[in-house]
């Protein structure tokens, strides 16, 4: 149950980290400039939103790396496909269709009797 909660938190942190990084302004402008707005951000001032976004990015990146490290530890999460010392379990394989064991050409009695191997057209008629 705890592992499922950690995976959900990991996915949410990933999405949050992507959004926070995309919201930050680069050297050329911010998200508002990409959509046609070239004015300053009125809620935080011209550079006011930069510091909270930078802090949120650092915190989200630290949580992301911590959870990724926890998931990489042995014994946490699902079992590995490659286990040392574990012998592979043979999978049940369906047997191929086998030919009949006693075929007329392979049986010793068929080779010994000429009537069994001769065709009816080749037998002498009475």
LUMBAKOL-469135 format. One record per residue: residue in three letters; residue number from 1; y, x, z of N, C-alpha, C in turn. Coordinates in nm, 4 decimals, always signed. Last residue first. Layout:
REM LUMBAKOL-469135
+-----+-----+----------+----------+----------+----------+----------+----------+----------+----------+----------+
:  aa :   i :     n.c2 :     n.c1 :     n.c3 :    ca.c2 :    ca.c1 :    ca.c3 :     c.c2 :     c.c1 :     c.c3 :
+-----+-----+----------+----------+----------+----------+----------+----------+----------+----------+----------+
: ALA : NUM :        Y :        X :        Z :        Y :        X :        Z :        Y :        X :        Z :
...
+-----+-----+----------+----------+----------+----------+----------+----------+----------+----------+----------+
***
This chain:
REM LUMBAKOL-469135
+-----+-----+----------+----------+----------+----------+----------+----------+----------+----------+----------+
:  aa :   i :     n.c2 :     n.c1 :     n.c3 :    ca.c2 :    ca.c1 :    ca.c3 :     c.c2 :     c.c1 :     c.c3 :
+-----+-----+----------+----------+----------+----------+----------+----------+----------+----------+----------+
: UNK : 126 :  -6.2880 :  -0.6637 :  -6.0224 :  -6.4304 :  -0.6947 :  -6.0411 :  -6.4484 :  -0.8003 :  -6.1422 :
: UNK : 125 :  -6.0517 :  -0.3896 :  -6.0501 :  -6.0810 :  -0.5320 :  -6.0442 :  -6.2264 :  -0.5580 :  -6.0744 :
: UNK : 124 :  -5.9480 :  -0.1198 :  -5.8540 :  -6.0322 :  -0.1681 :  -5.9654 :  -6.0637 :  -0.3168 :  -5.9464 :
: UNK : 123 :  -5.6012 :  -0.0944 :  -5.7602 :  -5.7427 :  -0.1072 :  -5.7215 :  -5.8223 :  -0.1634 :  -5.8388 :
: UNK : 122 :  -5.3395 :  -0.0963 :  -5.8362 :  -5.4161 :  +0.0203 :  -5.8730 :  -5.5635 :  +0.0083 :  -5.8365 :
: UNK : 121 :  -5.2399 :  -0.3292 :  -5.7273 :  -5.2431 :  -0.3181 :  -5.8734 :  -5.3286 :  -0.2012 :  -5.9169 :
: UNK : 120 :  -5.2444 :  -0.2867 :  -5.4489 :  -5.3383 :  -0.3827 :  -5.5084 :  -5.3435 :  -0.3733 :  -5.6604 :
: UNK : 119 :  -5.2397 :  +0.0688 :  -5.3724 :  -5.1720 :  -0.0591 :  -5.3952 :  -5.2698 :  -0.1561 :  -5.4592 :
: UNK : 118 :  -5.3925 :  +0.2598 :  -5.1159 :  -5.3831 :  +0.2202 :  -5.2568 :  -5.3155 :  +0.0851 :  -5.2670 :
: UNK : 117 :  -5.4205 :  +0.2991 :  -4.8468 :  -5.3077 :  +0.3612 :  -4.9128 :  -5.2914 :  +0.3183 :  -5.0574 :
: UNK : 116 :  -5.6457 :  +0.1548 :  -4.7755 :  -5.5221 :  +0.1273 :  -4.7046 :  -5.4012 :  +0.1838 :  -4.7775 :
: UNK : 115 :  -5.8468 :  +0.2581 :  -4.9300 :  -5.8066 :  +0.1198 :  -4.9541 :  -5.6711 :  +0.0905 :  -4.8891 :
: UNK : 114 :  -5.8977 :  +0.5177 :  -4.8374 :  -5.8276 :  +0.5012 :  -4.9660 :  -5.7816 :  +0.3588 :  -4.9891 :
: UNK : 113 :  -5.8528 :  +0.6400 :  -4.5169 :  -5.9116 :  +0.5321 :  -4.5964 :  -5.8328 :  +0.5124 :  -4.7245 :
: UNK : 112 :  -5.6997 :  +0.8539 :  -4.4149 :  -5.8436 :  +0.8717 :  -4.4361 :  -5.9021 :  +0.7623 :  -4.5232 :
: UNK : 111 :  -5.4440 :  +0.7641 :  -4.3793 :  -5.4642 :  +0.8726 :  -4.4736 :  -5.6120 :  +0.8906 :  -4.5054 :
: UNK : 110 :  -5.4839 :  +0.5740 :  -4.1825 :  -5.4343 :  +0.5304 :  -4.3131 :  -5.4547 :  +0.6396 :  -4.4176 :
: UNK : 109 :  -5.5615 :  +0.7221 :  -3.9645 :  -5.6594 :  +0.6305 :  -4.0247 :  -5.6141 :  +0.5850 :  -4.1618 :
: UNK : 108 :  -5.3340 :  +0.8677 :  -3.8885 :  -5.4478 :  +0.9390 :  -3.9478 :  -5.5489 :  +0.8455 :  -4.0103 :
: UNK : 107 :  -5.0071 :  +0.7509 :  -3.9782 :  -5.1287 :  +0.7352 :  -3.8993 :  -5.2464 :  +0.8051 :  -3.9667 :
: UNK : 106 :  -4.7949 :  +0.7783 :  -4.1532 :  -4.8103 :  +0.8791 :  -4.0496 :  -4.9403 :  +0.8660 :  -3.9716 :
: UNK : 105 :  -4.7984 :  +0.5646 :  -4.3253 :  -4.8035 :  +0.6985 :  -4.3834 :  -4.8317 :  +0.8040 :  -4.2774 :
: UNK : 104 :  -4.7805 :  +0.3410 :  -4.1563 :  -4.9027 :  +0.3636 :  -4.2371 :  -4.9101 :  +0.5047 :  -4.2939 :
: UNK : 103 :  -4.6621 :  +0.4181 :  -3.8267 :  -4.6345 :  +0.3820 :  -3.9654 :  -4.7587 :  +0.4124 :  -4.0487 :
: UNK : 102 :  -4.6247 :  +0.3550 :  -3.5148 :  -4.7404 :  +0.3733 :  -3.6030 :  -4.7047 :  +0.3259 :  -3.7425 :
: UNK : 101 :  -4.3726 :  +0.3122 :  -3.4035 :  -4.4450 :  +0.4355 :  -3.3724 :  -4.5618 :  +0.4585 :  -3.4660 :
: UNK : 100 :  -4.0839 :  +0.2092 :  -3.5850 :  -4.2161 :  +0.1785 :  -3.5288 :  -4.2966 :  +0.3076 :  -3.5112 :
: UNK :  99 :  -3.7770 :  +0.3689 :  -3.4815 :  -3.8695 :  +0.3247 :  -3.5859 :  -4.0030 :  +0.2896 :  -3.5200 :
: UNK :  98 :  -3.5269 :  +0.2540 :  -3.2589 :  -3.6339 :  +0.3475 :  -3.2946 :  -3.7227 :  +0.2854 :  -3.4003 :
: UNK :  97 :  -3.1823 :  +0.2382 :  -3.2263 :  -3.3024 :  +0.1658 :  -3.2669 :  -3.4069 :  +0.2651 :  -3.3141 :
: UNK :  96 :  -3.0577 :  +0.4365 :  -2.9545 :  -3.0580 :  +0.3926 :  -3.0944 :  -3.1890 :  +0.3206 :  -3.1266 :
: UNK :  95 :  -2.9580 :  +0.3159 :  -2.6366 :  -3.0528 :  +0.3929 :  -2.7161 :  -3.0484 :  +0.3444 :  -2.8599 :
: UNK :  94 :  -2.6351 :  +0.3379 :  -2.5023 :  -2.7403 :  +0.2537 :  -2.5584 :  -2.8290 :  +0.3387 :  -2.6480 :
: UNK :  93 :  -2.5578 :  +0.5121 :  -2.2149 :  -2.5529 :  +0.5132 :  -2.3606 :  -2.6658 :  +0.4257 :  -2.4110 :
: UNK :  92 :  -2.3657 :  +0.5312 :  -1.9365 :  -2.4817 :  +0.4638 :  -1.9942 :  -2.4647 :  +0.4531 :  -2.1452 :
: UNK :  91 :  -2.2547 :  +0.8633 :  -1.8691 :  -2.2234 :  +0.7244 :  -1.9002 :  -2.3463 :  +0.6589 :  -1.9618 :
: UNK :  90 :  -2.3057 :  +1.0774 :  -1.6007 :  -2.3441 :  +1.0384 :  -1.7378 :  -2.3154 :  +0.8906 :  -1.7593 :
: UNK :  89 :  -2.0388 :  +1.2214 :  -1.4320 :  -2.1386 :  +1.1167 :  -1.4270 :  -2.1758 :  +1.0788 :  -1.5695 :
: UNK :  88 :  -1.9908 :  +1.5687 :  -1.3867 :  -1.9565 :  +1.4454 :  -1.4578 :  -2.0711 :  +1.3459 :  -1.4510 :
: UNK :  87 :  -1.9606 :  +1.7049 :  -1.0616 :  -2.0365 :  +1.6970 :  -1.1861 :  -2.0032 :  +1.5660 :  -1.2551 :
: UNK :  86 :  -1.7035 :  +1.8798 :  -0.9134 :  -1.7622 :  +1.7483 :  -0.9347 :  -1.8352 :  +1.7471 :  -1.0678 :
: UNK :  85 :  -1.5812 :  +2.1249 :  -0.9024 :  -1.7056 :  +2.1075 :  -0.8307 :  -1.7696 :  +1.9719 :  -0.8503 :
: UNK :  84 :  -1.2569 :  +1.9944 :  -0.9442 :  -1.3405 :  +2.1130 :  -0.9356 :  -1.4652 :  +2.0801 :  -0.8550 :
: UNK :  83 :  -1.1701 :  +1.7410 :  -1.1649 :  -1.2020 :  +1.7750 :  -1.0272 :  -1.2920 :  +1.8974 :  -1.0269 :
: UNK :  82 :  -0.9664 :  +1.5949 :  -1.3710 :  -1.0320 :  +1.7236 :  -1.3623 :  -1.0508 :  +1.7573 :  -1.2142 :
: UNK :  81 :  -0.8431 :  +1.3619 :  -1.3126 :  -0.9503 :  +1.3580 :  -1.4112 :  -1.0320 :  +1.4862 :  -1.4027 :
: UNK :  80 :  -0.7740 :  +1.2890 :  -0.9692 :  -0.7515 :  +1.3653 :  -1.0909 :  -0.8704 :  +1.3504 :  -1.1851 :
: UNK :  79 :  -0.7009 :  +0.9757 :  -0.8210 :  -0.7867 :  +1.0930 :  -0.8350 :  -0.7606 :  +1.1596 :  -0.9695 :
: UNK :  78 :  -0.3654 :  +0.8841 :  -0.7318 :  -0.4950 :  +0.8604 :  -0.7939 :  -0.5731 :  +0.9902 :  -0.8036 :
: UNK :  77 :  -0.2089 :  +0.9864 :  -0.4264 :  -0.2133 :  +0.9138 :  -0.5526 :  -0.3551 :  +0.8966 :  -0.6039 :
: UNK :  76 :  -0.2785 :  +1.2935 :  -0.2865 :  -0.1828 :  +1.1821 :  -0.2901 :  -0.1964 :  +1.1154 :  -0.4262 :
: UNK :  75 :  -0.4464 :  +1.5054 :  -0.3191 :  -0.4849 :  +1.4048 :  -0.2224 :  -0.3911 :  +1.2871 :  -0.2167 :
: UNK :  74 :  -0.1950 :  +1.7472 :  -0.3846 :  -0.3347 :  +1.7037 :  -0.3957 :  -0.3685 :  +1.6049 :  -0.2848 :
: UNK :  73 :  +0.1319 :  +1.6453 :  -0.4938 :  +0.0455 :  +1.7056 :  -0.3930 :  -0.0981 :  +1.6583 :  -0.4099 :
: UNK :  72 :  +0.2879 :  +1.5013 :  -0.6641 :  +0.2129 :  +1.6129 :  -0.7214 :  +0.1197 :  +1.6792 :  -0.6210 :
: UNK :  71 :  +0.4234 :  +1.3164 :  -0.5125 :  +0.3180 :  +1.2674 :  -0.6025 :  +0.2333 :  +1.3808 :  -0.6605 :
: UNK :  70 :  +0.6076 :  +1.4872 :  -0.3869 :  +0.5059 :  +1.4180 :  -0.3068 :  +0.3914 :  +1.3702 :  -0.3957 :
: UNK :  69 :  +0.7640 :  +1.5603 :  -0.6071 :  +0.6883 :  +1.6626 :  -0.5348 :  +0.5782 :  +1.5990 :  -0.4505 :
: UNK :  68 :  +0.8763 :  +1.3149 :  -0.6694 :  +0.7923 :  +1.3818 :  -0.7696 :  +0.7075 :  +1.4906 :  -0.7038 :
: UNK :  67 :  +1.0252 :  +1.2723 :  -0.4360 :  +0.9127 :  +1.1836 :  -0.4675 :  +0.8199 :  +1.2459 :  -0.5718 :
: UNK :  66 :  +1.2101 :  +1.4848 :  -0.4657 :  +1.1251 :  +1.4756 :  -0.3473 :  +1.0032 :  +1.3870 :  -0.3743 :
: UNK :  65 :  +1.3396 :  +1.4195 :  -0.7063 :  +1.2614 :  +1.5438 :  -0.6961 :  +1.1670 :  +1.5413 :  -0.5764 :
: UNK :  64 :  +1.4599 :  +1.1724 :  -0.6340 :  +1.3680 :  +1.1821 :  -0.7475 :  +1.2794 :  +1.3057 :  -0.7354 :
: UNK :  63 :  +1.6289 :  +1.2529 :  -0.4265 :  +1.5201 :  +1.1585 :  -0.3985 :  +1.4152 :  +1.1639 :  -0.5085 :
: UNK :  62 :  +1.8019 :  +1.4200 :  -0.5752 :  +1.7230 :  +1.4748 :  -0.4643 :  +1.6060 :  +1.3833 :  -0.4288 :
: UNK :  61 :  +1.9116 :  +1.2394 :  -0.7570 :  +1.8329 :  +1.3512 :  -0.8078 :  +1.7468 :  +1.4127 :  -0.6972 :
: UNK :  60 :  +2.0493 :  +1.0711 :  -0.5822 :  +1.9395 :  +1.0165 :  -0.6620 :  +1.8515 :  +1.1276 :  -0.7169 :
: UNK :  59 :  +2.2421 :  +1.2556 :  -0.4832 :  +2.1475 :  +1.1904 :  -0.3918 :  +2.0267 :  +1.1364 :  -0.4690 :
: UNK :  58 :  +2.3773 :  +1.3254 :  -0.7208 :  +2.3113 :  +1.4287 :  -0.6401 :  +2.2062 :  +1.3665 :  -0.5482 :
: UNK :  57 :  +2.4762 :  +1.0755 :  -0.8029 :  +2.3860 :  +1.1521 :  -0.8894 :  +2.3093 :  +1.2560 :  -0.8095 :
: UNK :  56 :  +2.6453 :  +1.0097 :  -0.5930 :  +2.5282 :  +0.9251 :  -0.6187 :  +2.4274 :  +0.9967 :  -0.7072 :
: UNK :  55 :  +2.8382 :  +1.2104 :  -0.6272 :  +2.7583 :  +1.2057 :  -0.5048 :  +2.6321 :  +1.1228 :  -0.5239 :
: UNK :  54 :  +2.9415 :  +1.1352 :  -0.8770 :  +2.8800 :  +1.2672 :  -0.8599 :  +2.7917 :  +1.2701 :  -0.7363 :
: UNK :  53 :  +3.0434 :  +0.8839 :  -0.8152 :  +2.9341 :  +0.8959 :  -0.9131 :  +2.8649 :  +1.0307 :  -0.9029 :
: UNK :  52 :  +3.2477 :  +0.9509 :  -0.6312 :  +3.1321 :  +0.8707 :  -0.5882 :  +3.0149 :  +0.8778 :  -0.6854 :
: UNK :  51 :  +3.4132 :  +1.1185 :  -0.8096 :  +3.3480 :  +1.1722 :  -0.6905 :  +3.2327 :  +1.0846 :  -0.6408 :
: UNK :  50 :  +3.5049 :  +0.9426 :  -1.0146 :  +3.4227 :  +1.0602 :  -1.0457 :  +3.3483 :  +1.1102 :  -0.9220 :
: UNK :  49 :  +3.6787 :  +0.7472 :  -0.9558 :  +3.5371 :  +0.7104 :  -0.9605 :  +3.4470 :  +0.8309 :  -0.9823 :
: UNK :  48 :  +3.9358 :  +0.8689 :  -0.9724 :  +3.8822 :  +0.8256 :  -0.8452 :  +3.7337 :  +0.7953 :  -0.8455 :
: UNK :  47 :  +4.0942 :  +0.9518 :  -1.1786 :  +3.9756 :  +1.0330 :  -1.1506 :  +3.9046 :  +0.9880 :  -1.0230 :
: UNK :  46 :  +4.2830 :  +0.7366 :  -1.2053 :  +4.2374 :  +0.8104 :  -1.3229 :  +4.1123 :  +0.8961 :  -1.2976 :
: UNK :  45 :  +4.1641 :  +0.4632 :  -0.9949 :  +4.2633 :  +0.5597 :  -1.0398 :  +4.2073 :  +0.6392 :  -1.1561 :
: UNK :  44 :  +3.9813 :  +0.2704 :  -0.9431 :  +3.9691 :  +0.3961 :  -0.8694 :  +4.0783 :  +0.4962 :  -0.9049 :
: UNK :  43 :  +4.0700 :  +0.0522 :  -1.0966 :  +4.0153 :  +0.0296 :  -0.9633 :  +4.0141 :  +0.1577 :  -0.8805 :
: UNK :  42 :  +4.1535 :  +0.1388 :  -1.3473 :  +4.2533 :  +0.0885 :  -1.2532 :  +4.1984 :  +0.0729 :  -1.1123 :
: UNK :  41 :  +4.1039 :  +0.4115 :  -1.5399 :  +4.0325 :  +0.3147 :  -1.4577 :  +4.1259 :  +0.2678 :  -1.3478 :
: UNK :  40 :  +4.3229 :  +0.4258 :  -1.8270 :  +4.2625 :  +0.4813 :  -1.7064 :  +4.1906 :  +0.3713 :  -1.6295 :
: UNK :  39 :  +4.2327 :  +0.3384 :  -2.1680 :  +4.3202 :  +0.3448 :  -2.0516 :  +4.2481 :  +0.4056 :  -1.9326 :
: UNK :  38 :  +4.0854 :  +0.2914 :  -2.3893 :  +4.1243 :  +0.4303 :  -2.3663 :  +4.2138 :  +0.4459 :  -2.2456 :
: UNK :  37 :  +3.8159 :  +0.1093 :  -2.5062 :  +3.9221 :  +0.1148 :  -2.4066 :  +3.9590 :  +0.2589 :  -2.3788 :
: UNK :  36 :  +3.6009 :  +0.1304 :  -2.6805 :  +3.7324 :  +0.0988 :  -2.7338 :  +3.8450 :  +0.1029 :  -2.6327 :
: UNK :  35 :  +3.3663 :  +0.2161 :  -2.5738 :  +3.3741 :  +0.0763 :  -2.6142 :  +3.5147 :  +0.0353 :  -2.6568 :
: UNK :  34 :  +3.4132 :  +0.4771 :  -2.5038 :  +3.3097 :  +0.4524 :  -2.6039 :  +3.3157 :  +0.3093 :  -2.6557 :
: UNK :  33 :  +3.5960 :  +0.4528 :  -2.3006 :  +3.6425 :  +0.5056 :  -2.4288 :  +3.5398 :  +0.4818 :  -2.5394 :
: UNK :  32 :  +3.4302 :  +0.3662 :  -2.0951 :  +3.5317 :  +0.2747 :  -2.1472 :  +3.5847 :  +0.3230 :  -2.2819 :
: UNK :  31 :  +3.2849 :  +0.5916 :  -2.0347 :  +3.2171 :  +0.4815 :  -2.1007 :  +3.3174 :  +0.3840 :  -2.1601 :
: UNK :  30 :  +3.5199 :  +0.8576 :  -2.1055 :  +3.4204 :  +0.7906 :  -2.0240 :  +3.3569 :  +0.6775 :  -2.1029 :
: UNK :  29 :  +3.5840 :  +1.1832 :  -2.2577 :  +3.6204 :  +1.0479 :  -2.2162 :  +3.5102 :  +0.9879 :  -2.1317 :
: UNK :  28 :  +3.5254 :  +1.4521 :  -2.2985 :  +3.6036 :  +1.3808 :  -2.3987 :  +3.6464 :  +1.2425 :  -2.3557 :
: UNK :  27 :  +3.3727 :  +1.5385 :  -2.0888 :  +3.5014 :  +1.6063 :  -2.1110 :  +3.5890 :  +1.5277 :  -2.2066 :
: UNK :  26 :  +3.2463 :  +1.2276 :  -1.9526 :  +3.2316 :  +1.3647 :  -1.9984 :  +3.3679 :  +1.4283 :  -2.0157 :
: UNK :  25 :  +3.1932 :  +1.0210 :  -1.6742 :  +3.2729 :  +1.0577 :  -1.7904 :  +3.2488 :  +1.2038 :  -1.8250 :
: UNK :  24 :  +2.9002 :  +0.8385 :  -1.5905 :  +2.9948 :  +0.9469 :  -1.5659 :  +3.0704 :  +0.9815 :  -1.6933 :
: UNK :  23 :  +2.7089 :  +0.6562 :  -1.6676 :  +2.8412 :  +0.6057 :  -1.6302 :  +2.9442 :  +0.7160 :  -1.6100 :
: UNK :  22 :  +2.4770 :  +0.8049 :  -1.7077 :  +2.5451 :  +0.7481 :  -1.8245 :  +2.6850 :  +0.6960 :  -1.7921 :
: UNK :  21 :  +2.4117 :  +0.8640 :  -1.4444 :  +2.4463 :  +0.9731 :  -1.5358 :  +2.5201 :  +0.9189 :  -1.6579 :
: UNK :  20 :  +2.3544 :  +0.6105 :  -1.3477 :  +2.4650 :  +0.6864 :  -1.2888 :  +2.5075 :  +0.7999 :  -1.3808 :
: UNK :  19 :  +2.1294 :  +0.5380 :  -1.5060 :  +2.2547 :  +0.4622 :  -1.5142 :  +2.3737 :  +0.5409 :  -1.4601 :
: UNK :  18 :  +1.9415 :  +0.7310 :  -1.4252 :  +1.9815 :  +0.7204 :  -1.5660 :  +2.1160 :  +0.6487 :  -1.5783 :
: UNK :  17 :  +1.9205 :  +0.6683 :  -1.1538 :  +1.9680 :  +0.8005 :  -1.1952 :  +2.0141 :  +0.7992 :  -1.3407 :
: UNK :  16 :  +1.8111 :  +0.4105 :  -1.1641 :  +1.9428 :  +0.4316 :  -1.1059 :  +2.0027 :  +0.5646 :  -1.1501 :
: UNK :  15 :  +1.5605 :  +0.4701 :  -1.2774 :  +1.6534 :  +0.3831 :  -1.3498 :  +1.7957 :  +0.4023 :  -1.2975 :
: UNK :  14 :  +1.4570 :  +0.6349 :  -1.0698 :  +1.4689 :  +0.6836 :  -1.2085 :  +1.5702 :  +0.6015 :  -1.2867 :
: UNK :  13 :  +1.4573 :  +0.4613 :  -0.8539 :  +1.5437 :  +0.5802 :  -0.8491 :  +1.5622 :  +0.6372 :  -0.9898 :
: UNK :  12 :  +1.2625 :  +0.2802 :  -0.9430 :  +1.3998 :  +0.2348 :  -0.9218 :  +1.4974 :  +0.3514 :  -0.9169 :
: UNK :  11 :  +1.0381 :  +0.4485 :  -0.9486 :  +1.0856 :  +0.3877 :  -1.0737 :  +1.2306 :  +0.3403 :  -1.0580 :
: UNK :  10 :  +1.0209 :  +0.5120 :  -0.6742 :  +1.0354 :  +0.6181 :  -0.7745 :  +1.0914 :  +0.5613 :  -0.9049 :
: UNK :   9 :  +0.9721 :  +0.2634 :  -0.5578 :  +1.0960 :  +0.3344 :  -0.5260 :  +1.1242 :  +0.4423 :  -0.6300 :
: UNK :   8 :  +0.7167 :  +0.2221 :  -0.6675 :  +0.8251 :  +0.1297 :  -0.7003 :  +0.9604 :  +0.1956 :  -0.6721 :
: UNK :   7 :  +0.5771 :  +0.4341 :  -0.5481 :  +0.5893 :  +0.4281 :  -0.6939 :  +0.7025 :  +0.3353 :  -0.7358 :
: UNK :   6 :  +0.5963 :  +0.3611 :  -0.2776 :  +0.6580 :  +0.4860 :  -0.3238 :  +0.6747 :  +0.4875 :  -0.4752 :
: UNK :   5 :  +0.4451 :  +0.1245 :  -0.2825 :  +0.5874 :  +0.1181 :  -0.2469 :  +0.6600 :  +0.2441 :  -0.2937 :
: UNK :   4 :  +0.1965 :  +0.2338 :  -0.3421 :  +0.2580 :  +0.1400 :  -0.4367 :  +0.4085 :  +0.1296 :  -0.4101 :
: UNK :   3 :  +0.1504 :  +0.3849 :  -0.1130 :  +0.1611 :  +0.4521 :  -0.2428 :  +0.2272 :  +0.3619 :  -0.3470 :
: UNK :   2 :  +0.1236 :  +0.1929 :  +0.0809 :  +0.2382 :  +0.2833 :  +0.0865 :  +0.2601 :  +0.3534 :  -0.0471 :
: UNK :   1 :  -0.1184 :  +0.0819 :  +0.0000 :  +0.0000 :  +0.0000 :  +0.0000 :  +0.1259 :  +0.0871 :  +0.0000 :
+-----+-----+----------+----------+----------+----------+----------+----------+----------+----------+----------+
***
